[in-house]
Amino acid sequence: MNAKFLKIGLGSVFFLSFISLVVILFLINPYNASGLNIALFSGVIFLLFFSLFSWLGFYVRKRFITENSFGRILKMAFRQGFLISVIPVTYLWFSHFSLLKIWTVLPVLLLIFGIEYYFITRHQYANISE
């Protein structure tokens, strides 16, 4: 996979999810929405944020790319894009079920930061042992 293919792929996912989000916002009444509609909305939000933050993460790191580090940086951008996009979806679900309190959101945020911390420290220890 090269950077041009990545830009086209993430851009098309972002564009399609943005169009889907606009269609959902105009066609679905949130007061009568079923569970399927809420799940569809959450999935579109997840894809929108995943493509946006993965592209931004890759774009910020693209100056560090060498021939052998492209895959590692791509995996890091995808992982961080995934973890960051889980946050708004979790916020939406907690808000939908009226569970949005600081003591419910804080453990989820700590879990997400803990997962990222695990990957960062694992990578640092892998570099030391090489």
N, CA, C and O of each residue as an XYZ file, in Angstrom:
520
protein
N       0.852     -1.172      0.000
C       0.000      0.000      0.000
C       0.895      1.231      0.000
O       1.860      1.305      0.761
N       0.578      2.178     -0.839
C       1.346      3.407     -0.852
C       0.491      4.567     -0.330
O      -0.704      4.410     -0.080
N       1.118      5.720     -0.173
C       0.438      6.863      0.444
C      -0.697      7.400     -0.428
O      -1.706      7.871      0.098
N      -0.546      7.337     -1.737
C      -1.604      7.836     -2.624
C      -2.874      6.993     -2.496
O      -3.978      7.533     -2.441
N      -2.714      5.670     -2.447
C      -3.851      4.774     -2.274
C      -4.513      4.994     -0.914
O      -5.738      4.949     -0.795
N      -3.695      5.230      0.101
C      -4.215      5.496      1.445
C      -5.048      6.776      1.468
O      -6.134      6.800      2.046
N      -4.544      7.835      0.844
C      -5.288      9.103      0.804
C      -6.617      8.945      0.069
O      -7.643      9.466      0.508
N      -6.591      8.234     -1.039
C      -7.823      8.031     -1.806
C      -8.819      7.196     -1.012
O     -10.008      7.513     -0.977
N      -8.343      6.139     -0.380
C      -9.229      5.263      0.399
C      -9.839      5.966      1.594
O     -11.053      5.913      1.789
N      -9.011      6.629      2.403
C      -9.540      7.326      3.576
C     -10.399      8.517      3.181
O     -11.378      8.829      3.860
N     -10.044      9.179      2.097
C     -10.865     10.291      1.617
C     -12.233      9.834      1.147
O     -13.237     10.500      1.400
N     -12.273      8.694      0.461
C     -13.575      8.188     -0.008
C     -14.429      7.705      1.165
O     -15.642      7.917      1.170
N     -13.812      7.058      2.158
C     -14.571      6.648      3.350
C     -15.106      7.875      4.079
O     -16.254      7.884      4.524
N     -14.276      8.913      4.202
C     -14.725     10.146      4.856
C     -15.875     10.784      4.089
O     -16.873     11.186      4.688
N     -15.743     10.881      2.774
C     -16.783     11.508      1.957
C     -18.095     10.728      2.020
O     -19.161     11.323      2.181
N     -18.027      9.406      1.895
C     -19.247      8.596      1.941
C     -19.902      8.634      3.324
O     -21.128      8.676      3.430
N     -19.097      8.618      4.368
C     -19.687      8.685      5.709
C     -20.248     10.067      5.997
O     -21.235     10.190      6.722
N     -19.638     11.112      5.443
C     -20.190     12.456      5.625
C     -21.529     12.596      4.906
O     -22.471     13.167      5.454
N     -21.615     12.080      3.689
C     -22.879     12.114      2.948
C     -23.934     11.290      3.687
O     -25.088     11.706      3.783
N     -23.546     10.133      4.205
C     -24.479      9.298      4.970
C     -24.955     10.007      6.224
O     -26.129      9.911      6.582
N     -24.060     10.718      6.895
C     -24.435     11.458      8.091
C     -25.450     12.553      7.773
O     -26.410     12.747      8.519
N     -25.243     13.263      6.676
C     -26.192     14.309      6.278
C     -27.556     13.697      5.962
O     -28.585     14.242      6.360
N     -27.570     12.574      5.251
C     -28.829     11.903      4.924
C     -29.536     11.438      6.193
O     -30.749     11.597      6.326
N     -28.778     10.865      7.123
C     -29.375     10.395      8.379
C     -29.944     11.570      9.176
O     -31.033     11.463      9.740
N     -29.231     12.669      9.225
C     -29.698     13.822      9.995
C     -30.983     14.414      9.426
O     -31.824     14.913     10.173
N     -31.134     14.358      8.107
C     -32.330     14.927      7.508
C     -33.508     13.956      7.430
O     -34.653     14.400      7.355
N     -33.265     12.662      7.447
C     -34.352     11.708      7.240
C     -34.829     10.987      8.491
O     -35.933     10.443      8.493
N     -34.038     10.967      9.544
C     -34.412     10.199     10.735
C     -34.799     11.149     11.858
O     -34.052     12.065     12.201
N     -35.964     10.917     12.417
C     -36.423     11.685     13.564
C     -35.803     11.069     14.828
O     -36.055      9.898     15.112
N     -35.007     11.816     15.588
C     -34.328     11.215     16.741
C     -35.281     10.825     17.867
O     -34.930      9.993     18.704
N     -36.469     11.403     17.906
C     -37.405     11.077     18.975
C     -38.122      9.755     18.737
O     -38.564      9.116     19.692
N     -38.247      9.332     17.479
C     -38.897      8.053     17.152
C     -37.888      7.033     16.645
O     -38.284      6.006     16.093
N     -36.618      7.285     16.813
C     -35.594      6.422     16.234
C     -35.546      5.068     16.944
O     -35.636      4.977     18.168
N     -35.403      4.034     16.137
C     -35.275      2.690     16.695
C     -33.806      2.424     17.032
O     -32.935      3.257     16.780
N     -33.557      1.271     17.594
C     -32.184      0.899     17.921
C     -31.311      0.755     16.686
O     -30.120      1.062     16.717
N     -31.918      0.280     15.587
C     -31.176      0.144     14.339
C     -30.738      1.507     13.807
O     -29.618      1.653     13.316
N     -31.613      2.499     13.903
C     -31.259      3.842     13.447
C     -30.138      4.446     14.287
O     -29.236      5.093     13.754
N     -30.196      4.234     15.589
C     -29.144      4.744     16.469
C     -27.827      4.033     16.174
O     -26.770      4.666     16.178
N     -27.876      2.724     15.916
C     -26.667      1.970     15.585
C     -26.091      2.427     14.245
O     -24.874      2.532     14.095
N     -26.953      2.694     13.281
C     -26.507      3.189     11.989
C     -25.853      4.557     12.134
O     -24.805      4.810     11.540
N     -26.457      5.428     12.911
C     -25.895      6.748     13.163
C     -24.534      6.638     13.854
O     -23.593      7.349     13.500
N     -24.438      5.748     14.835
C     -23.170      5.564     15.546
C     -22.097      4.992     14.621
O     -20.934      5.389     14.698
N     -22.478      4.074     13.759
C     -21.524      3.510     12.808
C     -20.999      4.541     11.825
O     -19.814      4.548     11.490
N     -21.884      5.407     11.368
C     -21.463      6.459     10.439
C     -20.550      7.457     11.154
O     -19.551      7.897     10.585
N     -20.882      7.813     12.385
C     -20.022      8.706     13.165
C     -18.654      8.067     13.382
O     -17.626      8.735     13.274
N     -18.647      6.761     13.691
C     -17.390      6.058     13.894
C     -16.538      6.086     12.621
O     -15.349      6.399     12.684
N     -17.127      5.766     11.478
C     -16.367      5.776     10.219
C     -15.871      7.171      9.867
O     -14.760      7.330      9.362
N     -16.691      8.179     10.132
C     -16.295      9.548      9.848
C     -15.079      9.944     10.681
O     -14.098     10.459     10.144
N     -15.141      9.707     11.976
C     -14.022     10.060     12.843
C     -12.810      9.169     12.605
O     -11.675      9.639     12.678
N     -13.038      7.878     12.320
C     -11.918      6.977     12.063
C     -11.138      7.417     10.837
O      -9.909      7.476     10.874
N     -11.829      7.725      9.759
C     -11.123      8.145      8.544
C     -10.452      9.497      8.746
O      -9.341      9.715      8.264
N     -11.113     10.402      9.452
C     -10.528     11.720      9.684
C      -9.277     11.631     10.548
O      -8.237     12.177     10.178
N      -9.355     10.960     11.682
C      -8.217     10.913     12.586
C      -7.105      9.994     12.083
O      -5.937     10.227     12.393
N      -7.432      8.980     11.331
C      -6.380      8.151     10.732
C      -5.611      8.951      9.696
O      -4.383      8.885      9.637
N      -6.326      9.700      8.890
C      -5.656     10.526      7.888
C      -4.827     11.612      8.560
O      -3.689     11.852      8.158
N      -5.378     12.275      9.577
C      -4.617     13.310     10.274
C      -3.379     12.733     10.956
O      -2.310     13.342     10.917
N      -3.517     11.569     11.577
C      -2.371     10.929     12.220
C      -1.292     10.559     11.220
O      -0.102     10.716     11.495
N      -1.700     10.071     10.071
C      -0.722      9.733      9.047
C      -0.094     10.993      8.465
O       1.108     11.027      8.202
N      -0.897     12.017      8.264
C      -0.396     13.263      7.685
C       0.622     13.933      8.607
O       1.621     14.477      8.135
N       0.375     13.897      9.916
C       1.308     14.496     10.866
C       2.632     13.733     10.872
O       3.697     14.335     11.006
N       2.564     12.405     10.727
C       3.764     11.572     10.804
C       4.444     11.338      9.455
O       5.476     10.668      9.416
N       3.916     11.855      8.362
C       4.454     11.492      7.051
C       5.875     11.992      6.827
O       6.580     11.460      5.969
N       6.306     12.987      7.566
C       7.677     13.461      7.393
C       8.693     12.494      8.001
O       9.881     12.576      7.691
N       8.235     11.569      8.873
C       9.123     10.597      9.497
C       9.196      9.283      8.731
O       9.876      8.352      9.161
N       8.506      9.200      7.606
C       8.406      7.933      6.876
C       9.709      7.648      6.134
O      10.219      8.483      5.387
N      10.218      6.466      6.359
C      11.299      5.924      5.544
C      10.739      4.695      4.834
O       9.565      4.361      4.993
N      11.564      4.037      4.066
C      11.071      2.873      3.317
C      10.600      1.748      4.231
O       9.625      1.064      3.920
N      11.282      1.551      5.351
C      10.925      0.431      6.218
C       9.972      0.815      7.349
O       9.547     -0.064      8.099
N       9.621      2.090      7.498
C       8.740      2.485      8.604
C       7.323      2.838      8.148
O       6.502      3.235      8.974
N       7.020      2.705      6.873
C       5.701      3.079      6.372
C       4.603      2.238      7.016
O       3.581      2.776      7.443
N       4.804      0.943      7.088
C       3.797      0.055      7.676
C       3.584      0.308      9.156
O       2.453      0.262      9.640
N       4.667      0.576      9.881
C       4.563      0.837     11.318
C       3.803      2.131     11.581
O       2.958      2.189     12.475
N       4.100      3.162     10.809
C       3.411      4.442     10.985
C       1.952      4.329     10.566
O       1.081      4.947     11.179
N       1.680      3.551      9.534
C       0.301      3.340      9.104
C      -0.499      2.603     10.169
O      -1.640      2.971     10.452
N       0.091      1.561     10.764
C      -0.596      0.840     11.841
C      -0.845      1.745     13.037
O      -1.905      1.676     13.659
N       0.127      2.595     13.362
C      -0.031      3.506     14.484
C      -1.152      4.519     14.214
O      -1.949      4.811     15.105
N      -1.215      5.050     12.997
C      -2.262      6.015     12.656
C      -3.637      5.355     12.693
O      -4.595      5.954     13.181
N      -3.747      4.117     12.177
C      -5.027      3.419     12.216
C      -5.451      3.100     13.644
O      -6.623      3.253     13.990
N      -4.507      2.658     14.476
C      -4.834      2.319     15.860
C      -5.296      3.555     16.625
O      -6.295      3.504     17.342
N      -4.580      4.654     16.478
C      -4.969      5.859     17.191
C      -6.250      6.455     16.632
O      -7.046      7.012     17.388
N      -6.469      6.351     15.332
C      -7.729      6.793     14.755
C      -8.899      5.981     15.276
O      -9.973      6.522     15.540
N      -8.687      4.670     15.424
C      -9.728      3.804     15.979
C     -10.035      4.175     17.428
O     -11.199      4.318     17.801
N      -8.997      4.329     18.238
C      -9.219      4.620     19.655
C      -9.852      5.996     19.866
O     -10.700      6.161     20.743
N      -9.448      6.973     19.075
C     -10.036      8.311     19.206
C     -11.484      8.307     18.733
O     -12.316      9.015     19.302
N     -11.803      7.527     17.704
C     -13.177      7.507     17.203
C     -14.111      6.707     18.098
O     -15.329      6.846     17.981
N     -13.588      5.888     18.974
C     -14.426      5.174     19.939
C     -14.996      6.156     20.969
O     -16.091      5.938     21.488
N     -14.275      7.215     21.263
C     -14.702      8.171     22.296
C     -16.038      8.841     21.954
O     -16.937      8.807     22.794
N     -16.228      9.452     20.769
C     -17.542     10.066     20.514
C     -18.689      9.067     20.409
O     -19.821      9.375     20.783
N     -18.396      7.862     19.895
C     -19.452      6.847     19.803
C     -19.882      6.405     21.196
O     -21.072      6.228     21.455
N     -18.921      6.229     22.087
C     -19.239      5.879     23.471
C     -20.028      7.003     24.135
O     -20.986      6.752     24.866
N     -19.625      8.230     23.879
C     -20.349      9.390     24.403
C     -21.797      9.388     23.909
O     -22.717      9.645     24.686
N     -22.002      9.103     22.628
C     -23.366      9.071     22.082
C     -24.208      7.971     22.719
O     -25.369      8.203     23.054
N     -23.644      6.784     22.890
C     -24.402      5.690     23.497
C     -24.718      5.972     24.957
O     -25.832      5.706     25.409
N     -23.767      6.500     25.695
C     -24.042      6.861     27.092
C     -25.103      7.945     27.165
O     -25.962      7.910     28.047
N     -25.058      8.902     26.259
C     -26.055      9.962     26.233
C     -27.434      9.415     25.865
O     -28.443      9.850     26.419
N     -27.477      8.472     24.940
C     -28.751      7.902     24.516
C     -29.427      7.135     25.657
O     -30.646      7.202     25.817
N     -28.648      6.422     26.432
C     -29.204      5.642     27.533
C     -29.210      6.402     28.860
O     -29.422      5.802     29.914
N     -28.981      7.700     28.820
C     -28.968      8.587     30.001
C     -27.984      8.106     31.065
O     -28.281      8.143     32.260
N     -26.822      7.657     30.624
C     -25.765      7.207     31.530
C     -24.560      8.136     31.517
O     -23.513      7.817     32.081
N     -24.713      9.273     30.877
C     -23.576     10.154     30.688
C     -23.291     10.932     31.969
O     -23.829     12.017     32.192
N     -22.457     10.366     32.778
C     -21.989     10.993     34.008
C     -20.470     10.896     34.009
O     -19.895     10.109     33.257
N     -19.831     11.680     34.833
C     -18.378     11.683     34.862
C     -17.824     10.332     35.303
O     -16.765      9.917     34.833
N     -18.524      9.645     36.196
C     -18.015      8.364     36.679
C     -18.255      7.230     35.692
O     -17.742      6.131     35.900
N     -19.012      7.456     34.634
C     -19.138      6.439     33.597
C     -18.213      6.718     32.413
O     -17.736      5.789     31.762
N     -17.965      7.981     32.141
C     -17.097      8.327     31.012
C     -15.627      8.192     31.395
O     -14.811      7.779     30.570
N     -15.285      8.526     32.608
C     -13.892      8.497     33.040
C     -13.256      7.105     32.919
O     -12.132      7.014     32.427
N     -13.917      6.015     33.343
C     -13.285      4.701     33.135
C     -13.080      4.339     31.667
O     -12.100      3.678     31.323
N     -13.993      4.765     30.801
C     -13.828      4.483     29.373
C     -12.626      5.243     28.830
O     -11.825      4.681     28.083
N     -12.490      6.511     29.197
C     -11.337      7.291     28.758
C     -10.041      6.719     29.310
O      -9.041      6.655     28.596
N     -10.046      6.308     30.559
C      -8.849      5.706     31.140
C      -8.494      4.394     30.447
O      -7.316      4.095     30.254
N      -9.496      3.616     30.073
C      -9.253      2.380     29.342
C      -8.626      2.664     27.979
O      -7.682      1.984     27.577
N      -9.139      3.654     27.273
C      -8.597      3.996     25.957
C      -7.169      4.518     26.083
O      -6.299      4.138     25.299
N      -6.925      5.383     27.060
C      -5.558      5.866     27.274
C      -4.639      4.736     27.715
O      -3.467      4.716     27.337
N      -5.144      3.800     28.502
C      -4.351      2.652     28.927
C      -3.969      1.759     27.760
O      -2.846      1.258     27.709
N      -4.880      1.553     26.825
C      -4.580      0.741     25.644
C      -3.487      1.410     24.813
O      -2.553      0.746     24.363
N      -3.601      2.709     24.611
C      -2.582      3.422     23.844
C      -1.239      3.422     24.578
O      -0.185      3.283     23.957
N      -1.285      3.576     25.880
C      -0.053      3.535     26.677
C       0.619      2.169     26.564
O       1.845      2.080     26.490
N      -0.181      1.112     26.549
C       0.360     -0.237     26.380
C       1.096     -0.360     25.054
O       2.204     -0.894     25.010
N       0.497      0.127     23.975
C       1.143      0.019     22.672
C       2.399      0.878     22.592
O       3.383      0.480     21.970
N       2.371      2.053     23.217
C       3.560      2.908     23.205
C       4.705      2.260     23.975
O       5.836      2.231     23.489
N       4.431      1.745     25.161
C       5.502      1.123     25.943
C       5.973     -0.177     25.305
O       7.160     -0.495     25.369
N       5.073     -0.930     24.695
C       5.483     -2.156     24.020
C       6.425     -1.845     22.875
O       7.393     -2.570     22.647
N       6.148     -0.765     22.151
C       7.008     -0.371     21.042
C       8.367      0.112     21.555
O       9.394     -0.190     20.946
N       8.389      0.853     22.656
C       9.645      1.332     23.209
C      10.510      0.165     23.693
O      11.720      0.160     23.468
N       9.900     -0.819     24.353
C      10.675     -1.975     24.804
C      11.137     -2.837     23.639
O      12.196     -3.459     23.716
N      10.362     -2.885     22.563
C      10.769     -3.647     21.387
C      11.971     -2.984     20.723
O      12.847     -3.680     20.210
N      12.031     -1.642     20.721
C      13.169     -0.954     20.141
C      14.421     -1.115     20.977
O      15.522     -1.142     20.427
N      14.288     -1.223     22.293
C      15.439     -1.376     23.170
C      16.075     -2.755     22.979
O      17.299     -2.885     22.987
N      15.251     -3.766     22.809
C      15.775     -5.120     22.720
C      16.360     -5.438     21.337
O      17.022     -6.465     21.186
N      16.138     -4.599     20.336
C      16.650     -4.887     18.997
C      18.089     -4.541     18.848
O      18.660     -4.728     17.774
